[in-house]
């Protein structure tokens, strides 16, 4: 009995095994089918894209930056080809890098520590396929590498593009410069398509028009295996070059501005078309060579760029006391307020005393009108006029002419709005009430009044063009201008007075028969204990102006008529008597 019982049990257990195995197989198959469905049906597209990302690599190709051209198409900023050394870790084994690094160091004369630092810095960029190590290379370094290239897999010398400024320092402050991205900048800008090896505009138009000039990266598509080895080239995506930018600058006149500024240690010149506001020349001293930043300045060069004289500061956009050039604004205030007529006269004297204070003048000219007062730059005339008109009308006229606000020029982040220290400003900032001394000094452009050379050029353009406030600009395009609504008699008085400044006043050096009739105003700004500033602003031909120039010498000493006016003469000679083949002075009119 027990034997029969045990046999029955064994037969029953054996009979169940196929059913259990089948159930297990079905369960596993079901799991596999469900997993495949989940992977291929529900998430198939996502995983296919991931597989392609693992299989396909893109070696980037940098775009060529757009050029900057003057208004006739002459090149102001372009690009030059050079060579750079790259490391390609996917084409060699990591353990071979130290040996390769040391061989490259000895062959090219580059410290191994520098190569190691660059490899680590750029290892995460470009997915590790094309790591820049150093550059630009000299022709001798390139030749040495080419001779040994076959024995150094993983290293490559490729063509690189660097920014080039063929005219050196010319117009450096408005053209600007480019330099490499920092790691901090890269972390912010990589979402916009920048790469760690990118260069970016740092100042001037290079910075303002960065998106216009930079272009778009391209690259070469490579197929790699699971180990990351390159199998074949799948295709190329050409880099999209940046777009060129045509400027309003006239190269011949710009060269003249640079020569004129060589006569002072610090200063600025602005020349523009009075009808449109197109800037024809703009220069600042001291200056710098933007080519220094192509390879990166040395320590000595960087220290020189940061010396106290501030060579990288664009003085055409910085504010200084306008001195007697402000008498144009005072004249506008007197006539437009209705408190004076075009025929009004005031007495002048060598020493003017008021409220217990005495103020000097260049001389006593008797009782004179506005035209004569502008011509001889009579301080006492404008002391009296300013007191009668009052500060509210003075500053109202200044704001009307664009002082105290930005001009609208493209490089707005480098432009000062200047200062109009009116009674409200004095009460708020200094905490004192306005007095007669403030009115008297403000009327002749001293005191808490500062303007920029470009603001002043805009003022003279308004007188020259018949009362339109233009928008100074550096890039060729139509720009708005605003009608000021000045009375015809106000404009007539200003034009006659500014012409008399040249024919019989403080700027006789410009009364030259070789030049068309010139009109303008000198100014000598006090800046104790430093030497005076020198100004001249004017336009020509006086009857139908096509050129406005403002010249400024910072702490140059001397007078506006002896320092700034000669600079303007150099420029007018270049504009009205251009060298053969130049378009200066005969440029097609720019329609506002």
C-alpha positions as CSV (number, residue, x, y, z in Angstrom):
1,X,0.0,0.0,0.0
2,X,2.6,2.6,0.9
3,X,4.5,1.8,-2.3
4,X,1.4,2.3,-4.5
5,X,0.7,5.6,-2.7
6,X,4.1,7.0,-3.2
7,X,4.1,6.1,-6.9
8,X,0.8,8.0,-7.3
9,X,2.2,11.1,-5.8
10,X,5.3,11.0,-8.0
11,X,3.2,10.6,-11.1
12,X,1.0,13.5,-10.2
13,X,4.0,15.9,-9.6
14,X,5.5,14.9,-12.9
15,X,2.2,15.6,-14.7
16,X,2.1,19.2,-13.4
17,X,5.6,20.2,-14.5
18,X,4.8,20.9,-18.2
19,X,1.9,23.2,-17.2
20,X,4.1,25.2,-14.9
21,X,6.8,25.5,-17.5
22,X,4.3,26.6,-20.1
23,X,2.9,29.2,-17.8
24,X,6.4,30.6,-17.0
25,X,7.2,30.7,-20.8
26,X,4.0,32.5,-21.5
27,X,4.6,35.0,-18.7
28,X,8.1,35.8,-19.9
29,X,7.0,36.1,-23.5
30,X,4.2,38.4,-22.5
31,X,6.7,40.6,-20.5
32,X,9.0,40.7,-23.5
33,X,6.1,41.7,-25.8
34,X,4.9,44.3,-23.5
35,X,8.4,45.7,-23.1
36,X,9.0,45.8,-26.9
37,X,5.6,47.5,-27.3
38,X,6.5,50.1,-24.7
39,X,9.9,50.7,-26.3
40,X,8.9,50.6,-30.0
41,X,5.3,51.7,-30.1
42,X,4.9,54.1,-27.2
43,X,8.5,55.5,-27.1
44,X,9.9,54.4,-30.4
45,X,10.4,57.9,-31.9
46,X,12.1,59.1,-28.7
47,X,14.6,56.2,-28.5
48,X,15.3,56.4,-32.3
49,X,16.3,60.0,-31.8
50,X,18.5,59.0,-28.9
51,X,20.1,56.3,-30.9
52,X,20.9,58.7,-33.7
53,X,22.4,61.1,-31.2
54,X,24.7,58.4,-30.0
55,X,25.6,57.4,-33.5
56,X,26.0,60.8,-35.2
57,X,28.4,63.5,-34.1
58,X,28.8,67.1,-35.4
59,X,32.2,68.7,-35.7
60,X,31.5,72.4,-35.7
61,X,32.7,74.9,-38.2
62,X,32.8,78.5,-37.1
63,X,31.1,81.2,-39.3
64,X,33.0,84.1,-40.9
65,X,32.1,87.4,-39.2
66,X,30.5,90.1,-41.3
67,X,32.7,93.0,-42.5
68,X,32.4,96.7,-41.6
69,X,32.6,99.0,-44.6
70,X,32.7,102.7,-45.1
71,X,30.0,104.4,-47.1
72,X,31.8,103.8,-50.4
73,X,32.5,100.1,-49.6
74,X,36.1,100.4,-48.4
75,X,36.9,97.9,-45.7
76,X,37.2,99.0,-42.0
77,X,37.0,95.6,-40.4
78,X,37.4,92.2,-42.0
79,X,38.8,88.7,-41.2
80,X,42.1,87.0,-41.8
81,X,43.0,83.3,-42.0
82,X,45.4,81.8,-39.5
83,X,46.1,78.3,-38.1
84,X,45.1,76.7,-34.8
85,X,46.2,73.4,-33.2
86,X,43.4,71.0,-32.3
87,X,43.2,67.7,-30.3
88,X,40.8,65.0,-31.5
89,X,40.3,62.6,-28.6
90,X,37.9,60.4,-30.5
91,X,40.6,59.5,-33.0
92,X,43.1,58.3,-30.5
93,X,43.2,56.6,-27.0
94,X,43.1,58.7,-23.9
95,X,46.1,57.0,-22.4
96,X,48.2,58.3,-25.4
97,X,47.4,61.9,-24.7
98,X,50.3,62.6,-22.3
99,X,52.8,61.3,-24.9
100,X,51.1,63.4,-27.6
101,X,51.0,66.5,-25.5
102,X,54.7,66.3,-24.7
103,X,55.6,65.7,-28.4
104,X,53.5,68.7,-29.5
105,X,55.1,70.8,-26.7
106,X,58.6,70.0,-27.9
107,X,57.8,70.3,-31.6
108,X,56.0,73.6,-31.4
109,X,57.7,75.2,-28.5
110,X,54.5,75.5,-26.4
111,X,54.6,74.7,-22.7
112,X,53.0,71.3,-21.9
113,X,51.1,72.9,-19.0
114,X,49.4,75.3,-21.4
115,X,48.3,72.5,-23.7
116,X,46.9,70.6,-20.8
117,X,45.0,73.6,-19.4
118,X,43.4,74.2,-22.8
119,X,42.4,70.5,-23.2
120,X,40.7,70.5,-19.8
121,X,39.0,73.9,-20.4
122,X,37.5,72.8,-23.7
123,X,37.0,69.1,-23.1
124,X,33.2,69.5,-22.6
125,X,32.8,71.7,-25.6
126,X,32.1,70.4,-29.1
127,X,31.4,66.9,-27.6
128,X,35.1,66.3,-27.3
129,X,35.7,65.8,-31.0
130,X,37.6,69.0,-31.8
131,X,39.3,70.6,-28.8
132,X,41.3,73.8,-29.5
133,X,44.7,73.7,-27.9
134,X,46.5,76.9,-29.1
135,X,46.7,79.4,-31.8
136,X,47.3,81.3,-34.0
137,X,50.4,79.3,-35.1
138,X,53.4,80.8,-36.8
139,X,54.2,79.6,-40.4
140,X,57.3,77.8,-38.9
141,X,55.1,76.0,-36.3
142,X,52.7,74.9,-39.0
143,X,55.6,73.6,-41.2
144,X,57.0,71.6,-38.3
145,X,53.7,70.1,-37.5
146,X,53.0,69.1,-41.2
147,X,56.3,67.3,-41.3
148,X,55.4,65.1,-38.3
149,X,51.6,65.0,-38.6
150,X,51.4,61.4,-39.8
151,X,53.1,60.2,-36.6
152,X,50.8,62.1,-34.3
153,X,47.2,60.8,-34.7
154,X,44.7,62.8,-32.7
155,X,46.4,66.2,-33.4
156,X,45.4,68.5,-36.2
157,X,46.2,71.9,-37.5
158,X,43.2,73.6,-39.1
159,X,42.5,77.0,-40.6
160,X,41.0,79.5,-38.1
161,X,39.5,83.0,-38.7
162,X,40.6,86.1,-36.7
163,X,39.1,89.6,-36.8
164,X,41.3,92.1,-38.6
165,X,41.3,95.9,-38.8
166,X,43.4,96.8,-41.8
167,X,43.5,100.5,-40.9
168,X,44.8,99.9,-37.4
169,X,43.7,102.5,-34.9
170,X,41.5,104.4,-37.3
171,X,38.0,104.8,-35.9
172,X,38.8,102.2,-33.3
173,X,36.4,103.6,-30.6
174,X,33.3,103.3,-32.8
175,X,34.3,100.2,-34.7
176,X,35.1,98.4,-31.4
177,X,36.9,95.0,-31.0
178,X,36.2,91.3,-30.4
179,X,37.6,88.8,-28.0
180,X,37.1,85.3,-26.8
181,X,34.1,84.3,-24.6
182,X,34.8,83.7,-21.0
183,X,33.5,80.6,-19.3
184,X,30.9,82.6,-17.4
185,X,29.6,84.2,-20.6
186,X,29.5,80.8,-22.4
187,X,27.2,79.4,-19.7
188,X,24.8,82.3,-20.4
189,X,25.1,82.3,-24.2
190,X,25.3,78.7,-25.2
191,X,21.5,78.5,-25.5
192,X,21.8,81.2,-28.2
193,X,24.2,79.0,-30.3
194,X,27.5,80.3,-28.9
195,X,30.4,77.9,-28.4
196,X,33.3,78.2,-25.9
197,X,35.7,78.9,-28.7
198,X,33.5,81.8,-30.0
199,X,34.5,85.5,-30.2
200,X,32.1,88.2,-29.3
201,X,31.9,92.0,-29.9
202,X,33.2,93.9,-26.9
203,X,32.7,97.5,-27.7
204,X,31.5,99.9,-30.4
205,X,29.6,98.6,-33.4
206,X,31.1,95.2,-33.0
207,X,29.1,94.9,-29.8
208,X,26.0,96.8,-30.9
209,X,25.6,94.7,-34.1
210,X,26.8,91.4,-32.7
211,X,23.8,89.4,-33.9
212,X,24.0,91.0,-37.4
213,X,27.7,90.3,-37.8
214,X,28.3,86.9,-36.1
215,X,26.6,84.5,-38.5
216,X,25.7,80.9,-37.6
217,X,27.8,77.8,-36.9
218,X,27.8,74.9,-39.3
219,X,29.6,71.5,-39.1
220,X,30.5,68.1,-40.4
221,X,28.3,65.1,-39.5
222,X,30.2,61.9,-38.6
223,X,28.9,58.4,-38.0
224,X,30.6,56.7,-35.0
225,X,30.5,53.2,-33.6
226,X,29.7,52.2,-30.0
227,X,33.3,52.9,-29.0
228,X,33.1,56.4,-30.5
229,X,35.3,55.7,-33.5
230,X,34.6,57.5,-36.7
231,X,33.0,55.2,-39.4
232,X,32.1,57.6,-42.2
233,X,31.2,61.2,-43.0
234,X,27.4,61.6,-43.4
235,X,27.3,65.2,-44.6
236,X,28.2,68.9,-44.2
237,X,26.2,71.8,-42.9
238,X,27.9,74.9,-44.2
239,X,28.4,77.7,-41.6
240,X,26.3,80.8,-42.4
241,X,28.6,83.8,-42.6
242,X,27.7,87.0,-40.8
243,X,26.3,90.0,-42.8
244,X,28.3,93.0,-43.8
245,X,27.5,96.3,-42.3
246,X,27.9,99.5,-44.4
247,X,28.7,102.6,-42.3
248,X,28.2,106.3,-42.9
249,X,32.0,106.9,-42.3
250,X,33.9,108.5,-45.1
251,X,37.4,106.9,-45.0
252,X,39.2,109.9,-46.4
253,X,37.6,112.3,-43.9
254,X,38.2,109.9,-41.1
255,X,41.9,109.8,-41.9
256,X,41.9,113.6,-41.8
257,X,40.2,113.6,-38.3
258,X,42.9,111.2,-37.1
259,X,45.6,113.5,-38.4
260,X,43.9,116.6,-36.8
261,X,43.7,114.9,-33.4
262,X,47.5,114.2,-33.5
263,X,47.9,117.9,-32.4
264,X,46.4,117.2,-28.9
265,X,47.1,114.5,-26.3
266,X,43.4,114.1,-25.5
267,X,40.3,115.1,-27.4
268,X,37.6,114.2,-30.0
269,X,36.3,115.1,-33.4
270,X,32.8,114.5,-34.8
271,X,31.8,115.3,-38.4
272,X,28.3,114.7,-39.7
273,X,25.9,115.5,-42.5
274,X,23.7,118.3,-41.2
275,X,20.7,117.1,-43.3
276,X,20.6,113.5,-42.2
277,X,22.7,113.1,-39.1
278,X,25.0,110.6,-40.9
279,X,28.3,110.6,-39.1
280,X,31.1,111.1,-41.6
281,X,34.0,110.9,-39.2
282,X,34.4,110.4,-35.5
283,X,37.7,110.1,-33.6
284,X,39.0,110.2,-30.1
285,X,42.4,110.6,-28.5
286,X,44.3,108.8,-27.1
287,X,43.3,105.7,-29.0
288,X,44.2,102.0,-29.3
289,X,44.7,99.3,-31.9
290,X,41.8,96.8,-31.9
291,X,44.1,94.2,-33.6
292,X,45.7,93.7,-30.2
293,X,42.6,91.7,-29.2
294,X,42.8,89.2,-32.1
295,X,45.5,87.2,-30.3
296,X,44.9,88.8,-26.9
297,X,47.0,91.7,-25.6
298,X,50.2,91.0,-23.6
299,X,50.4,92.1,-20.0
300,X,52.4,95.2,-21.0
301,X,49.8,96.1,-23.7
302,X,46.9,95.5,-21.3
303,X,48.5,97.8,-18.7
304,X,49.0,100.5,-21.4
305,X,45.4,100.2,-22.4
306,X,44.4,100.8,-18.8
307,X,46.7,103.8,-18.1
308,X,45.1,106.9,-16.5
309,X,44.8,108.7,-19.9
310,X,42.1,106.1,-20.7
311,X,42.9,105.3,-24.4
312,X,39.8,103.1,-24.7
313,X,37.4,105.8,-23.6
314,X,35.5,107.4,-26.5
315,X,35.7,111.1,-25.7
316,X,33.2,111.9,-28.5
317,X,30.5,110.5,-26.3
318,X,31.8,112.0,-23.0
319,X,30.5,115.2,-21.5
320,X,32.6,118.3,-20.8
321,X,31.9,122.0,-20.1
322,X,30.8,123.6,-23.4
323,X,32.2,127.0,-22.6
324,X,31.3,129.8,-25.1
325,X,29.9,127.4,-27.6
326,X,26.9,127.4,-25.3
327,X,26.2,131.0,-26.3
328,X,24.3,129.6,-29.2
329,X,21.8,128.1,-26.7
330,X,21.7,131.4,-24.7
331,X,21.0,133.3,-27.9
332,X,18.1,130.9,-28.7
333,X,16.8,131.4,-25.2
334,X,16.9,135.2,-25.4
335,X,15.2,135.4,-28.8
336,X,12.7,132.5,-28.5
337,X,11.5,133.7,-25.0
338,X,10.4,137.0,-26.5
339,X,12.5,139.0,-24.0
340,X,14.8,140.1,-26.7
341,X,14.4,141.0,-30.4
342,X,16.8,140.3,-33.2
343,X,17.8,144.0,-33.0
344,X,18.3,144.2,-29.2
345,X,21.6,145.5,-27.9
346,X,23.4,145.3,-24.6
347,X,26.4,147.2,-23.1
348,X,29.7,145.3,-22.7
349,X,32.5,145.9,-20.3
350,X,35.9,144.4,-19.3
351,X,34.7,143.8,-15.8
352,X,31.0,143.1,-14.9
353,X,29.9,143.2,-11.2
354,X,26.6,142.0,-9.8
355,X,25.5,141.0,-6.3
356,X,28.9,141.7,-4.9
357,X,30.7,139.5,-7.5
358,X,32.8,140.7,-10.4
359,X,33.3,138.8,-13.6
360,X,35.9,139.4,-16.3
361,X,35.5,139.8,-20.1
362,X,37.8,139.7,-23.1
363,X,37.2,143.4,-23.7
364,X,34.7,146.3,-23.8
365,X,33.0,146.6,-27.2
366,X,30.4,149.2,-26.4
367,X,26.7,148.4,-26.9
368,X,26.4,145.5,-29.3
369,X,23.8,143.0,-30.7
370,X,23.7,139.2,-30.8
371,X,25.7,138.8,-34.0
372,X,28.6,140.9,-32.7
373,X,28.4,139.3,-29.3
374,X,28.8,135.8,-30.9
375,X,31.6,137.0,-33.1
376,X,33.8,138.4,-30.3
377,X,32.4,135.9,-27.7
378,X,31.5,138.7,-25.3
379,X,30.9,137.3,-21.8
380,X,29.5,140.5,-20.3
381,X,26.8,140.6,-23.1
382,X,25.6,137.1,-22.1
383,X,25.9,137.8,-18.4
384,X,23.3,140.5,-18.8
385,X,21.2,138.6,-21.2
386,X,21.2,135.5,-19.0
387,X,20.1,137.5,-15.9
388,X,17.2,139.0,-17.8
389,X,16.1,135.7,-19.4
390,X,16.5,133.6,-16.3
391,X,17.6,130.0,-15.7
392,X,14.3,128.4,-16.7
393,X,14.5,129.8,-20.3
394,X,18.2,129.0,-20.6
395,X,17.7,125.3,-19.7
396,X,14.5,125.1,-21.6
397,X,16.4,126.1,-24.8
398,X,19.2,123.7,-24.0
399,X,16.8,120.7,-23.7
400,X,15.0,121.9,-26.9
401,X,18.3,121.6,-28.7
402,X,18.9,118.1,-27.5
403,X,21.3,118.8,-24.6
404,X,20.8,116.7,-21.4
405,X,19.6,113.6,-23.3
406,X,21.0,110.8,-25.5
407,X,21.3,111.6,-29.2
408,X,20.1,108.3,-30.5
409,X,23.4,107.1,-31.9
410,X,23.7,103.3,-32.1
411,X,26.3,102.9,-29.4
412,X,24.0,104.2,-26.7
413,X,25.6,102.2,-23.8
414,X,28.8,104.2,-24.3
415,X,27.2,107.6,-24.6
416,X,26.8,110.1,-21.8
417,X,23.6,112.3,-21.6
418,X,25.6,115.2,-20.2
419,X,24.4,117.4,-17.4
420,X,22.1,120.4,-17.2
421,X,22.4,121.6,-13.6
422,X,19.3,123.7,-13.4
423,X,17.7,125.1,-10.1
424,X,15.9,121.8,-9.4
425,X,19.1,119.8,-9.9
426,X,21.0,122.1,-7.6
427,X,18.4,121.9,-4.8
428,X,18.3,118.1,-5.0
429,X,22.0,117.3,-5.4
430,X,23.7,120.1,-3.6
431,X,20.9,121.1,-1.3
432,X,21.3,124.8,-2.0
433,X,19.1,127.4,-3.7
434,X,19.9,128.9,-7.1
435,X,21.6,132.3,-7.2
436,X,22.8,134.9,-9.6
437,X,26.3,133.3,-9.9
438,X,24.7,130.1,-11.2
439,X,22.7,132.0,-13.9
440,X,25.7,134.1,-15.0
441,X,28.1,131.1,-15.3
442,X,25.5,128.9,-17.0
443,X,24.8,131.6,-19.6
444,X,28.4,131.2,-20.9
445,X,28.5,127.4,-20.7
446,X,30.3,127.0,-17.4
447,X,29.1,125.9,-14.0
448,X,27.1,122.6,-13.8
449,X,26.7,122.3,-17.5
450,X,28.3,119.6,-19.6
451,X,27.7,118.4,-23.1
452,X,29.3,115.8,-25.4
453,X,31.0,116.5,-28.8
454,X,28.3,114.5,-30.6
455,X,25.5,116.5,-28.8
456,X,27.2,119.7,-29.9
457,X,27.5,118.5,-33.5
458,X,23.7,117.9,-33.4
459,X,23.2,121.5,-32.2
460,X,25.2,123.0,-35.0
461,X,23.5,120.7,-37.6
462,X,20.1,122.2,-36.5
463,X,21.4,125.7,-37.2
464,X,22.9,124.6,-40.5
465,X,19.8,122.7,-41.8
466,X,17.2,125.3,-40.9
467,X,15.9,124.0,-37.6
468,X,15.8,120.2,-37.7
469,X,17.2,118.1,-34.8
470,X,18.8,115.1,-36.5
471,X,19.6,111.7,-35.1
472,X,23.3,111.0,-35.4
473,X,24.0,107.5,-36.8
474,X,26.9,105.3,-37.9
475,X,25.0,102.8,-40.1
476,X,23.5,103.7,-43.4
477,X,19.7,103.9,-43.1
478,X,17.0,106.5,-43.0
479,X,16.7,108.1,-39.6
480,X,14.1,110.4,-38.1
481,X,14.6,114.1,-37.5
482,X,12.5,116.5,-35.5
483,X,11.3,120.0,-36.4
484,X,12.3,122.4,-33.6
485,X,10.0,125.3,-34.7
486,X,12.6,128.0,-34.3
487,X,11.6,131.4,-35.5
488,X,13.1,132.4,-38.9
489,X,14.6,135.5,-37.3
490,X,16.3,133.4,-34.6
491,X,18.0,131.2,-37.3
492,X,19.0,134.3,-39.3
493,X,20.7,135.9,-36.2
494,X,22.5,132.7,-35.4
495,X,23.7,132.2,-38.9
496,X,25.0,135.7,-39.3
497,X,26.6,135.7,-35.9
498,X,28.4,132.4,-36.6
499,X,29.6,133.6,-39.9
500,X,31.0,136.8,-38.3
501,X,33.0,134.6,-35.8
502,X,35.1,133.5,-38.8
503,X,35.2,136.7,-40.8
504,X,36.0,139.1,-38.0
505,X,35.9,137.2,-34.7
506,X,37.7,134.5,-32.8
507,X,38.1,132.0,-35.6
508,X,39.7,134.0,-38.4
509,X,42.0,131.1,-39.2
510,X,39.1,129.5,-41.0
511,X,38.5,132.6,-43.1
512,X,40.5,131.1,-45.9
513,X,39.9,131.8,-49.6
514,X,40.8,128.2,-50.5
515,X,37.8,127.0,-48.5
516,X,34.1,127.7,-49.0
517,X,32.6,130.2,-46.4
518,X,32.7,128.7,-42.9
519,X,30.5,129.5,-39.9
520,X,31.0,128.4,-36.3
521,X,31.8,129.2,-32.7
522,X,34.9,128.9,-30.5
523,X,34.9,128.0,-26.9
524,X,37.5,127.9,-24.1
525,X,36.4,125.9,-21.1
526,X,37.9,126.4,-17.7
527,X,38.9,123.2,-15.7
528,X,41.0,124.4,-12.8
529,X,43.6,123.4,-11.7
530,X,44.2,121.7,-15.1
531,X,44.7,123.5,-18.4
532,X,41.6,124.8,-20.3
533,X,39.5,122.8,-22.8
534,X,39.4,124.1,-26.4
535,X,36.3,123.8,-28.6
536,X,35.2,124.7,-32.1
537,X,31.9,123.8,-33.7
538,X,30.9,124.9,-37.2
539,X,29.7,124.1,-40.7
540,X,30.4,124.8,-44.3
541,X,29.5,126.1,-46.9
542,X,27.8,128.7,-44.8
543,X,25.1,129.3,-47.4
544,X,24.3,125.6,-48.1
545,X,26.0,123.4,-45.5
546,X,26.9,119.8,-46.2
547,X,29.4,119.3,-43.4
548,X,29.3,120.0,-39.6
549,X,32.4,119.5,-37.6
550,X,33.0,119.8,-33.8
551,X,36.6,119.6,-32.6
552,X,37.5,119.3,-28.9
553,X,40.9,119.4,-27.1
554,X,40.7,118.1,-23.5
555,X,42.9,120.1,-21.2
556,X,44.9,121.1,-24.2
557,X,45.5,124.7,-23.0
558,X,45.2,127.5,-25.5
559,X,41.9,128.8,-27.0
560,X,39.3,127.4,-29.2
561,X,40.5,129.6,-32.0
562,X,44.1,128.5,-31.7
563,X,43.7,124.8,-30.9
564,X,40.4,123.5,-32.1
565,X,39.8,125.6,-35.1
566,X,43.0,124.5,-36.8
567,X,41.9,120.9,-36.4
568,X,38.6,121.8,-38.2
569,X,40.6,123.4,-41.0
570,X,42.5,120.2,-41.6
571,X,39.3,118.3,-42.0
572,X,37.6,120.9,-44.2
573,X,40.6,120.9,-46.6
574,X,40.3,117.1,-46.8
575,X,36.5,117.3,-47.5
576,X,36.4,120.2,-50.0
577,X,39.7,119.4,-51.7
578,X,39.8,115.6,-51.6
579,X,42.6,113.6,-53.2
580,X,42.0,112.2,-56.7
581,X,39.6,109.3,-56.7
582,X,38.0,110.2,-53.4
583,X,34.3,110.9,-53.0
584,X,34.7,113.2,-50.1
585,X,33.0,116.6,-50.4
586,X,31.1,115.3,-53.4
587,X,29.1,112.4,-51.8
588,X,25.6,111.9,-53.0
589,X,23.2,113.8,-50.7
590,X,21.6,111.6,-48.0
591,X,17.8,112.2,-48.0
592,X,16.4,112.5,-44.5
